[in-house]
Amino acid sequence: MALGSTVLTFDLAISDLDRGVYEEVAVRAARHPSESGEYLVARILAYALEYREGIAFTAGLAAAEEPAIEVRDLTGARTAWIEVGTPDGPRLHRATKACEHVAVYCHRDPEPWLKRLSGATVFAPERLQLYGLDPAAIGQLATTLGRRATWSVSRAEGELYVDADGASASFPLRRLTRV
């Protein structure tokens, strides 16, 4: 019998000075049994950093063709495709064909991934934004995960500040470029 997903609830206080977004939201995230704590932390941070009306988690690991997070407008059309991890070139090609805004948040060392992407054809590279999250900070935040959490996520001048139930981390949100 297959294990089911575990639902975690996050009370997020988002202060994104770089984008002018200030919100307090309750977010429910289903953690797939094969999903690492680091990946889940990166998903929550990507959600906070991309927060806007219509944002939602998809079935994620359970639906391989879907992004980790998407934004849909009032008509139901997908307007943003947000990935976590290291998607391959064909996936990014498909994403930039489907949406005007595509963002990827890499929670591991991005250099090997960027090298693999160097020869990849991407439909609209100007639609693609790549970000590097600090792996050590992500690992530290993963140790705080529980079924219910209160997080404060702030971004100011490219610096990310996270308070996760009393555990704090700060690191630059690195903008990455394909090699």
Disulfide bonds with the S-S distance in Angstrom:
none
